Amino acid sequence: MMKSQVYLDVPECNPQAVALAESLGMSVVFETARMYTKEAPKLPLERTFGVASFEIG
């Protein structure tokens, strides 16, 4: 069986998302920073388990 690598940007402020990734054997290999030109958008981060694209904006 072929193995594939999966990279997932899990928000650190969602402990359930971090726990889920760790329970699946995932580990940190790089980190990203979210930066905004104005104020951060009001997002339900407790319901966000991964970011689909790193190139936002």
CHARMM-style PDB file with segment names, atoms N, HN, CA, C and O in Angstrom:
ATOM      1  N   MET     1       0.841  -1.173   0.000  1.00  0.00      PROA
ATOM      2  CA  MET     1       0.000   0.000   0.000  1.00  0.00      PROA
ATOM      3  C   MET     1       0.888   1.238   0.000  1.00  0.00      PROA
ATOM      4  O   MET     1       1.870   1.301   0.739  1.00  0.00      PROA
ATOM      5  N   MET     2       0.539   2.234  -0.836  1.00  0.00      PROA
ATOM      6  HN  MET     2      -0.259   2.183  -1.436  1.00  0.00      PROA
ATOM      7  CA  MET     2       1.290   3.480  -0.893  1.00  0.00      PROA
ATOM      8  C   MET     2       0.935   4.373   0.283  1.00  0.00      PROA
ATOM      9  O   MET     2      -0.227   4.462   0.680  1.00  0.00      PROA
ATOM     10  N   LYS     3       1.937   5.027   0.832  1.00  0.00      PROA
ATOM     11  HN  LYS     3       2.881   4.954   0.509  1.00  0.00      PROA
ATOM     12  CA  LYS     3       1.690   5.992   1.903  1.00  0.00      PROA
ATOM     13  C   LYS     3       1.762   7.391   1.314  1.00  0.00      PROA
ATOM     14  O   LYS     3       2.562   7.658   0.417  1.00  0.00      PROA
ATOM     15  N   SER     4       0.934   8.267   1.817  1.00  0.00      PROA
ATOM     16  HN  SER     4       0.284   8.050   2.546  1.00  0.00      PROA
ATOM     17  CA  SER     4       0.931   9.663   1.390  1.00  0.00      PROA
ATOM     18  C   SER     4       1.152  10.554   2.592  1.00  0.00      PROA
ATOM     19  O   SER     4       0.808  10.206   3.721  1.00  0.00      PROA
ATOM     20  N   GLN     5       1.732  11.707   2.328  1.00  0.00      PROA
ATOM     21  HN  GLN     5       2.011  11.990   1.410  1.00  0.00      PROA
ATOM     22  CA  GLN     5       1.898  12.692   3.390  1.00  0.00      PROA
ATOM     23  C   GLN     5       0.731  13.665   3.333  1.00  0.00      PROA
ATOM     24  O   GLN     5       0.301  14.085   2.259  1.00  0.00      PROA
ATOM     25  N   VAL     6       0.233  14.012   4.501  1.00  0.00      PROA
ATOM     26  HN  VAL     6       0.582  13.671   5.374  1.00  0.00      PROA
ATOM     27  CA  VAL     6      -0.857  14.981   4.613  1.00  0.00      PROA
ATOM     28  C   VAL     6      -0.387  16.100   5.517  1.00  0.00      PROA
ATOM     29  O   VAL     6       0.122  15.852   6.610  1.00  0.00      PROA
ATOM     30  N   TYR     7      -0.556  17.330   5.063  1.00  0.00      PROA
ATOM     31  HN  TYR     7      -0.970  17.531   4.175  1.00  0.00      PROA
ATOM     32  CA  TYR     7      -0.229  18.497   5.872  1.00  0.00      PROA
ATOM     33  C   TYR     7      -1.523  19.217   6.200  1.00  0.00      PROA
ATOM     34  O   TYR     7      -2.311  19.531   5.308  1.00  0.00      PROA
ATOM     35  N   LEU     8      -1.737  19.476   7.462  1.00  0.00      PROA
ATOM     36  HN  LEU     8      -1.096  19.221   8.187  1.00  0.00      PROA
ATOM     37  CA  LEU     8      -2.976  20.090   7.928  1.00  0.00      PROA
ATOM     38  C   LEU     8      -2.628  21.222   8.881  1.00  0.00      PROA
ATOM     39  O   LEU     8      -1.882  21.025   9.840  1.00  0.00      PROA
ATOM     40  N   ASP     9      -3.162  22.392   8.622  1.00  0.00      PROA
ATOM     41  HN  ASP     9      -3.768  22.552   7.843  1.00  0.00      PROA
ATOM     42  CA  ASP     9      -2.944  23.544   9.496  1.00  0.00      PROA
ATOM     43  C   ASP     9      -4.056  23.561  10.534  1.00  0.00      PROA
ATOM     44  O   ASP     9      -5.169  24.010  10.260  1.00  0.00      PROA
ATOM     45  N   VAL    10      -3.744  23.068  11.732  1.00  0.00      PROA
ATOM     46  HN  VAL    10      -2.840  22.703  11.956  1.00  0.00      PROA
ATOM     47  CA  VAL    10      -4.719  22.982  12.819  1.00  0.00      PROA
ATOM     48  C   VAL    10      -4.565  24.216  13.716  1.00  0.00      PROA
ATOM     49  O   VAL    10      -3.460  24.490  14.184  1.00  0.00      PROA
ATOM     50  N   PRO    11      -5.638  24.961  13.966  1.00  0.00      PROA
ATOM     51  CA  PRO    11      -5.542  26.122  14.852  1.00  0.00      PROA
ATOM     52  C   PRO    11      -5.201  25.691  16.286  1.00  0.00      PROA
ATOM     53  O   PRO    11      -5.919  24.891  16.886  1.00  0.00      PROA
ATOM     54  N   GLU    12      -4.118  26.219  16.818  1.00  0.00      PROA
ATOM     55  HN  GLU    12      -3.535  26.869  16.330  1.00  0.00      PROA
ATOM     56  CA  GLU    12      -3.701  25.878  18.187  1.00  0.00      PROA
ATOM     57  C   GLU    12      -4.753  26.250  19.225  1.00  0.00      PROA
ATOM     58  O   GLU    12      -4.825  25.634  20.288  1.00  0.00      PROA
ATOM     59  N   CYS    13      -5.574  27.263  18.918  1.00  0.00      PROA
ATOM     60  HN  CYS    13      -5.516  27.764  18.054  1.00  0.00      PROA
ATOM     61  CA  CYS    13      -6.573  27.718  19.892  1.00  0.00      PROA
ATOM     62  C   CYS    13      -7.768  26.767  19.975  1.00  0.00      PROA
ATOM     63  O   CYS    13      -8.695  27.012  20.747  1.00  0.00      PROA
ATOM     64  N   ASN    14      -7.758  25.678  19.184  1.00  0.00      PROA
ATOM     65  HN  ASN    14      -7.005  25.479  18.557  1.00  0.00      PROA
ATOM     66  CA  ASN    14      -8.812  24.666  19.263  1.00  0.00      PROA
ATOM     67  C   ASN    14      -8.191  23.369  19.796  1.00  0.00      PROA
ATOM     68  O   ASN    14      -7.676  22.561  19.023  1.00  0.00      PROA
ATOM     69  N   PRO    15      -8.240  23.176  21.103  1.00  0.00      PROA
ATOM     70  CA  PRO    15      -7.607  21.992  21.698  1.00  0.00      PROA
ATOM     71  C   PRO    15      -8.187  20.667  21.202  1.00  0.00      PROA
ATOM     72  O   PRO    15      -7.473  19.666  21.156  1.00  0.00      PROA
ATOM     73  N   GLN    16      -9.473  20.643  20.830  1.00  0.00      PROA
ATOM     74  HN  GLN    16     -10.053  21.456  20.867  1.00  0.00      PROA
ATOM     75  CA  GLN    16     -10.065  19.412  20.301  1.00  0.00      PROA
ATOM     76  C   GLN    16      -9.455  19.057  18.945  1.00  0.00      PROA
ATOM     77  O   GLN    16      -9.230  17.881  18.656  1.00  0.00      PROA
ATOM     78  N   ALA    17      -9.189  20.057  18.120  1.00  0.00      PROA
ATOM     79  HN  ALA    17      -9.372  21.011  18.354  1.00  0.00      PROA
ATOM     80  CA  ALA    17      -8.577  19.815  16.816  1.00  0.00      PROA
ATOM     81  C   ALA    17      -7.154  19.294  16.988  1.00  0.00      PROA
ATOM     82  O   ALA    17      -6.738  18.369  16.290  1.00  0.00      PROA
ATOM     83  N   VAL    18      -6.411  19.888  17.915  1.00  0.00      PROA
ATOM     84  HN  VAL    18      -6.749  20.639  18.481  1.00  0.00      PROA
ATOM     85  CA  VAL    18      -5.041  19.442  18.185  1.00  0.00      PROA
ATOM     86  C   VAL    18      -5.054  18.004  18.693  1.00  0.00      PROA
ATOM     87  O   VAL    18      -4.250  17.183  18.253  1.00  0.00      PROA
ATOM     88  N   ALA    19      -5.963  17.696  19.615  1.00  0.00      PROA
ATOM     89  HN  ALA    19      -6.617  18.363  19.972  1.00  0.00      PROA
ATOM     90  CA  ALA    19      -6.055  16.337  20.163  1.00  0.00      PROA
ATOM     91  C   ALA    19      -6.419  15.326  19.077  1.00  0.00      PROA
ATOM     92  O   ALA    19      -5.887  14.216  19.063  1.00  0.00      PROA
ATOM     93  N   LEU    20      -7.320  15.698  18.169  1.00  0.00      PROA
ATOM     94  HN  LEU    20      -7.753  16.600  18.180  1.00  0.00      PROA
ATOM     95  CA  LEU    20      -7.706  14.803  17.083  1.00  0.00      PROA
ATOM     96  C   LEU    20      -6.510  14.495  16.183  1.00  0.00      PROA
ATOM     97  O   LEU    20      -6.268  13.337  15.841  1.00  0.00      PROA
ATOM     98  N   ALA    21      -5.766  15.528  15.803  1.00  0.00      PROA
ATOM     99  HN  ALA    21      -5.963  16.469  16.081  1.00  0.00      PROA
ATOM    100  CA  ALA    21      -4.590  15.325  14.951  1.00  0.00      PROA
ATOM    101  C   ALA    21      -3.565  14.428  15.648  1.00  0.00      PROA
ATOM    102  O   ALA    21      -3.005  13.521  15.033  1.00  0.00      PROA
ATOM    103  N   GLU    22      -3.329  14.684  16.922  1.00  0.00      PROA
ATOM    104  HN  GLU    22      -3.784  15.421  17.421  1.00  0.00      PROA
ATOM    105  CA  GLU    22      -2.367  13.864  17.680  1.00  0.00      PROA
ATOM    106  C   GLU    22      -2.846  12.423  17.809  1.00  0.00      PROA
ATOM    107  O   GLU    22      -2.039  11.495  17.758  1.00  0.00      PROA
ATOM    108  N   SER    23      -4.159  12.227  17.978  1.00  0.00      PROA
ATOM    109  HN  SER    23      -4.815  12.981  18.020  1.00  0.00      PROA
ATOM    110  CA  SER    23      -4.684  10.864  18.114  1.00  0.00      PROA
ATOM    111  C   SER    23      -4.525  10.066  16.822  1.00  0.00      PROA
ATOM    112  O   SER    23      -4.524   8.835  16.844  1.00  0.00      PROA
ATOM    113  N   LEU    24      -4.393  10.765  15.705  1.00  0.00      PROA
ATOM    114  HN  LEU    24      -4.394  11.764  15.687  1.00  0.00      PROA
ATOM    115  CA  LEU    24      -4.201  10.113  14.408  1.00  0.00      PROA
ATOM    116  C   LEU    24      -2.718   9.961  14.061  1.00  0.00      PROA
ATOM    117  O   LEU    24      -2.367   9.574  12.946  1.00  0.00      PROA
ATOM    118  N   GLY    25      -1.850  10.275  15.039  1.00  0.00      PROA
ATOM    119  HN  GLY    25      -2.135  10.590  15.944  1.00  0.00      PROA
ATOM    120  CA  GLY    25      -0.414  10.109  14.836  1.00  0.00      PROA
ATOM    121  C   GLY    25       0.252  11.271  14.131  1.00  0.00      PROA
ATOM    122  O   GLY    25       1.408  11.162  13.722  1.00  0.00      PROA
ATOM    123  N   MET    26      -0.450  12.381  13.980  1.00  0.00      PROA
ATOM    124  HN  MET    26      -1.389  12.470  14.312  1.00  0.00      PROA
ATOM    125  CA  MET    26       0.143  13.551  13.320  1.00  0.00      PROA
ATOM    126  C   MET    26       1.044  14.293  14.299  1.00  0.00      PROA
ATOM    127  O   MET    26       0.833  14.262  15.511  1.00  0.00      PROA
ATOM    128  N   SER    27       2.044  14.955  13.748  1.00  0.00      PROA
ATOM    129  HN  SER    27       2.215  14.981  12.763  1.00  0.00      PROA
ATOM    130  CA  SER    27       2.956  15.739  14.578  1.00  0.00      PROA
ATOM    131  C   SER    27       3.308  17.034  13.856  1.00  0.00      PROA
ATOM    132  O   SER    27       3.143  17.145  12.641  1.00  0.00      PROA
ATOM    133  N   VAL    28       3.786  17.994  14.602  1.00  0.00      PROA
ATOM    134  HN  VAL    28       3.921  17.904  15.589  1.00  0.00      PROA
ATOM    135  CA  VAL    28       4.132  19.304  14.051  1.00  0.00      PROA
ATOM    136  C   VAL    28       5.393  19.176  13.194  1.00  0.00      PROA
ATOM    137  O   VAL    28       6.407  18.643  13.643  1.00  0.00      PROA
ATOM    138  N   VAL    29       5.317  19.674  11.945  1.00  0.00      PROA
ATOM    139  HN  VAL    29       4.492  20.107  11.580  1.00  0.00      PROA
ATOM    140  CA  VAL    29       6.495  19.711  11.077  1.00  0.00      PROA
ATOM    141  C   VAL    29       6.789  21.137  10.620  1.00  0.00      PROA
ATOM    142  O   VAL    29       7.911  21.435  10.209  1.00  0.00      PROA
ATOM    143  N   PHE    30       5.796  22.016  10.687  1.00  0.00      PROA
ATOM    144  HN  PHE    30       4.885  21.773  11.021  1.00  0.00      PROA
ATOM    145  CA  PHE    30       6.004  23.434  10.422  1.00  0.00      PROA
ATOM    146  C   PHE    30       4.840  24.199  11.037  1.00  0.00      PROA
ATOM    147  O   PHE    30       3.814  23.615  11.384  1.00  0.00      PROA
ATOM    148  N   GLU    31       5.009  25.500  11.166  1.00  0.00      PROA
ATOM    149  HN  GLU    31       5.843  25.975  10.884  1.00  0.00      PROA
ATOM    150  CA  GLU    31       3.946  26.323  11.734  1.00  0.00      PROA
ATOM    151  C   GLU    31       3.674  27.494  10.813  1.00  0.00      PROA
ATOM    152  O   GLU    31       4.561  27.946  10.088  1.00  0.00      PROA
ATOM    153  N   THR    32       2.452  27.980  10.842  1.00  0.00      PROA
ATOM    154  HN  THR    32       1.732  27.613  11.430  1.00  0.00      PROA
ATOM    155  CA  THR    32       2.087  29.163  10.069  1.00  0.00      PROA
ATOM    156  C   THR    32       1.560  30.224  11.022  1.00  0.00      PROA
ATOM    157  O   THR    32       1.129  29.919  12.134  1.00  0.00      PROA
ATOM    158  N   ALA    33       1.600  31.457  10.578  1.00  0.00      PROA
ATOM    159  HN  ALA    33       1.950  31.704   9.675  1.00  0.00      PROA
ATOM    160  CA  ALA    33       1.070  32.565  11.369  1.00  0.00      PROA
ATOM    161  C   ALA    33      -0.054  33.221  10.582  1.00  0.00      PROA
ATOM    162  O   ALA    33       0.063  33.432   9.375  1.00  0.00      PROA
ATOM    163  N   ARG    34      -1.115  33.534  11.254  1.00  0.00      PROA
ATOM    164  HN  ARG    34      -1.210  33.363  12.234  1.00  0.00      PROA
ATOM    165  CA  ARG    34      -2.207  34.254  10.598  1.00  0.00      PROA
ATOM    166  C   ARG    34      -2.002  35.744  10.854  1.00  0.00      PROA
ATOM    167  O   ARG    34      -1.861  36.177  11.997  1.00  0.00      PROA
ATOM    168  N   MET    35      -1.990  36.511   9.781  1.00  0.00      PROA
ATOM    169  HN  MET    35      -2.105  36.158   8.852  1.00  0.00      PROA
ATOM    170  CA  MET    35      -1.789  37.954   9.904  1.00  0.00      PROA
ATOM    171  C   MET    35      -2.908  38.663   9.139  1.00  0.00      PROA
ATOM    172  O   MET    35      -3.340  38.212   8.078  1.00  0.00      PROA
ATOM    173  N   TYR    36      -3.358  39.764   9.695  1.00  0.00      PROA
ATOM    174  HN  TYR    36      -3.007  40.130  10.557  1.00  0.00      PROA
ATOM    175  CA  TYR    36      -4.446  40.502   9.094  1.00  0.00      PROA
ATOM    176  C   TYR    36      -4.055  41.967   8.997  1.00  0.00      PROA
ATOM    177  O   TYR    36      -3.320  42.468   9.848  1.00  0.00      PROA
ATOM    178  N   THR    37      -4.543  42.671   7.959  1.00  0.00      PROA
ATOM    179  HN  THR    37      -5.140  42.264   7.267  1.00  0.00      PROA
ATOM    180  CA  THR    37      -4.245  44.090   7.811  1.00  0.00      PROA
ATOM    181  C   THR    37      -5.131  44.940   8.719  1.00  0.00      PROA
ATOM    182  O   THR    37      -4.776  46.065   9.070  1.00  0.00      PROA
ATOM    183  N   LYS    38      -6.267  44.399   9.088  1.00  0.00      PROA
ATOM    184  HN  LYS    38      -6.555  43.485   8.803  1.00  0.00      PROA
ATOM    185  CA  LYS    38      -7.170  45.096  10.000  1.00  0.00      PROA
ATOM    186  C   LYS    38      -7.402  44.163  11.176  1.00  0.00      PROA
ATOM    187  O   LYS    38      -6.474  43.471  11.592  1.00  0.00      PROA
ATOM    188  N   GLU    39      -8.587  44.123  11.715  1.00  0.00      PROA
ATOM    189  HN  GLU    39      -9.342  44.686  11.377  1.00  0.00      PROA
ATOM    190  CA  GLU    39      -8.846  43.206  12.832  1.00  0.00      PROA
ATOM    191  C   GLU    39      -9.121  41.794  12.317  1.00  0.00      PROA
ATOM    192  O   GLU    39      -9.553  41.605  11.179  1.00  0.00      PROA
ATOM    193  N   ALA    40      -8.868  40.826  13.160  1.00  0.00      PROA
ATOM    194  HN  ALA    40      -8.518  40.979  14.084  1.00  0.00      PROA
ATOM    195  CA  ALA    40      -9.095  39.424  12.793  1.00  0.00      PROA
ATOM    196  C   ALA    40     -10.582  39.189  12.563  1.00  0.00      PROA
ATOM    197  O   ALA    40     -11.408  39.720  13.305  1.00  0.00      PROA
ATOM    198  N   PRO    41     -10.938  38.401  11.546  1.00  0.00      PROA
ATOM    199  CA  PRO    41     -12.349  38.128  11.315  1.00  0.00      PROA
ATOM    200  C   PRO    41     -12.960  37.304  12.448  1.00  0.00      PROA
ATOM    201  O   PRO    41     -12.274  36.518  13.101  1.00  0.00      PROA
ATOM    202  N   LYS    42     -14.228  37.495  12.663  1.00  0.00      PROA
ATOM    203  HN  LYS    42     -14.785  38.134  12.133  1.00  0.00      PROA
ATOM    204  CA  LYS    42     -14.947  36.753  13.705  1.00  0.00      PROA
ATOM    205  C   LYS    42     -15.271  35.361  13.157  1.00  0.00      PROA
ATOM    206  O   LYS    42     -16.249  35.191  12.428  1.00  0.00      PROA
ATOM    207  N   LEU    43     -14.460  34.378  13.503  1.00  0.00      PROA
ATOM    208  HN  LEU    43     -13.665  34.516  14.094  1.00  0.00      PROA
ATOM    209  CA  LEU    43     -14.636  33.014  13.022  1.00  0.00      PROA
ATOM    210  C   LEU    43     -14.871  32.068  14.192  1.00  0.00      PROA
ATOM    211  O   LEU    43     -14.332  32.294  15.276  1.00  0.00      PROA
ATOM    212  N   PRO    44     -15.657  31.022  14.004  1.00  0.00      PROA
ATOM    213  CA  PRO    44     -15.887  30.050  15.077  1.00  0.00      PROA
ATOM    214  C   PRO    44     -14.700  29.071  15.167  1.00  0.00      PROA
ATOM    215  O   PRO    44     -14.810  27.925  14.730  1.00  0.00      PROA
ATOM    216  N   LEU    45     -13.576  29.518  15.727  1.00  0.00      PROA
ATOM    217  HN  LEU    45     -13.486  30.449  16.082  1.00  0.00      PROA
ATOM    218  CA  LEU    45     -12.367  28.692  15.754  1.00  0.00      PROA
ATOM    219  C   LEU    45     -12.544  27.401  16.547  1.00  0.00      PROA
ATOM    220  O   LEU    45     -11.819  26.432  16.322  1.00  0.00      PROA
ATOM    221  N   GLU    46     -13.505  27.380  17.477  1.00  0.00      PROA
ATOM    222  HN  GLU    46     -14.094  28.167  17.661  1.00  0.00      PROA
ATOM    223  CA  GLU    46     -13.772  26.144  18.213  1.00  0.00      PROA
ATOM    224  C   GLU    46     -14.400  25.088  17.304  1.00  0.00      PROA
ATOM    225  O   GLU    46     -14.459  23.911  17.661  1.00  0.00      PROA
ATOM    226  N   ARG    47     -14.868  25.512  16.130  1.00  0.00      PROA
ATOM    227  HN  ARG    47     -14.820  26.468  15.841  1.00  0.00      PROA
ATOM    228  CA  ARG    47     -15.454  24.586  15.149  1.00  0.00      PROA
ATOM    229  C   ARG    47     -14.553  24.416  13.927  1.00  0.00      PROA
ATOM    230  O   ARG    47     -14.920  23.735  12.969  1.00  0.00      PROA
ATOM    231  N   THR    48     -13.374  25.038  13.963  1.00  0.00      PROA
ATOM    232  HN  THR    48     -13.075  25.592  14.741  1.00  0.00      PROA
ATOM    233  CA  THR    48     -12.425  24.954  12.850  1.00  0.00      PROA
ATOM    234  C   THR    48     -11.353  23.940  13.204  1.00  0.00      PROA
ATOM    235  O   THR    48     -10.626  24.117  14.182  1.00  0.00      PROA
ATOM    236  N   PHE    49     -11.249  22.882  12.418  1.00  0.00      PROA
ATOM    237  HN  PHE    49     -11.840  22.739  11.624  1.00  0.00      PROA
ATOM    238  CA  PHE    49     -10.299  21.810  12.689  1.00  0.00      PROA
ATOM    239  C   PHE    49      -9.129  21.817  11.725  1.00  0.00      PROA
ATOM    240  O   PHE    49      -8.148  21.109  11.952  1.00  0.00      PROA
ATOM    241  N   GLY    50      -9.201  22.587  10.667  1.00  0.00      PROA
ATOM    242  HN  GLY    50      -9.998  23.162  10.482  1.00  0.00      PROA
ATOM    243  CA  GLY    50      -8.095  22.674   9.721  1.00  0.00      PROA
ATOM    244  C   GLY    50      -8.375  23.758   8.698  1.00  0.00      PROA
ATOM    245  O   GLY    50      -9.527  24.033   8.364  1.00  0.00      PROA
ATOM    246  N   VAL    51      -7.306  24.370   8.205  1.00  0.00      PROA
ATOM    247  HN  VAL    51      -6.370  24.147   8.476  1.00  0.00      PROA
ATOM    248  CA  VAL    51      -7.421  25.408   7.200  1.00  0.00      PROA
ATOM    249  C   VAL    51      -7.184  24.786   5.831  1.00  0.00      PROA
ATOM    250  O   VAL    51      -6.212  24.056   5.639  1.00  0.00      PROA
ATOM    251  N   ALA    52      -8.061  25.069   4.887  1.00  0.00      PROA
ATOM    252  HN  ALA    52      -8.850  25.662   5.043  1.00  0.00      PROA
ATOM    253  CA  ALA    52      -7.987  24.437   3.555  1.00  0.00      PROA
ATOM    254  C   ALA    52      -6.897  25.046   2.683  1.00  0.00      PROA
ATOM    255  O   ALA    52      -6.347  24.350   1.829  1.00  0.00      PROA
ATOM    256  N   SER    53      -6.570  26.305   2.865  1.00  0.00      PROA
ATOM    257  HN  SER    53      -7.016  26.870   3.558  1.00  0.00      PROA
ATOM    258  CA  SER    53      -5.578  26.953   2.011  1.00  0.00      PROA
ATOM    259  C   SER    53      -4.698  27.865   2.842  1.00  0.00      PROA
ATOM    260  O   SER    53      -5.180  28.597   3.706  1.00  0.00      PROA
ATOM    261  N   PHE    54      -3.394  27.812   2.571  1.00  0.00      PROA
ATOM    262  HN  PHE    54      -3.002  27.217   1.869  1.00  0.00      PROA
ATOM    263  CA  PHE    54      -2.475  28.690   3.282  1.00  0.00      PROA
ATOM    264  C   PHE    54      -2.375  30.047   2.582  1.00  0.00      PROA
ATOM    265  O   PHE    54      -1.909  31.014   3.184  1.00  0.00      PROA
ATOM    266  N   GLU    55      -2.804  30.130   1.330  1.00  0.00      PROA
ATOM    267  HN  GLU    55      -3.183  29.344   0.841  1.00  0.00      PROA
ATOM    268  CA  GLU    55      -2.710  31.354   0.542  1.00  0.00      PROA
ATOM    269  C   GLU    55      -4.031  32.107   0.586  1.00  0.00      PROA
ATOM    270  O   GLU    55      -4.736  32.205  -0.418  1.00  0.00      PROA
ATOM    271  N   ILE    56      -4.353  32.630   1.744  1.00  0.00      PROA
ATOM    272  HN  ILE    56      -3.779  32.550   2.560  1.00  0.00      PROA
ATOM    273  CA  ILE    56      -5.606  33.380   1.892  1.00  0.00      PROA
ATOM    274  C   ILE    56      -5.274  34.864   1.800  1.00  0.00      PROA
ATOM    275  O   ILE    56      -4.420  35.364   2.533  1.00  0.00      PROA
ATOM    276  N   GLY    57      -5.946  35.556   0.904  1.00  0.00      PROA
ATOM    277  HN  GLY    57      -6.639  35.149   0.308  1.00  0.00      PROA
ATOM    278  CA  GLY    57      -5.788  37.004   0.836  1.00  0.00      PROA
ATOM    279  C   GLY    57      -4.931  37.506  -0.254  1.00  0.00      PROA
ATOM    280  OT1 GLY    57      -4.743  38.716  -0.385  1.00  0.00      PROA
TER     281      GLY     57
END
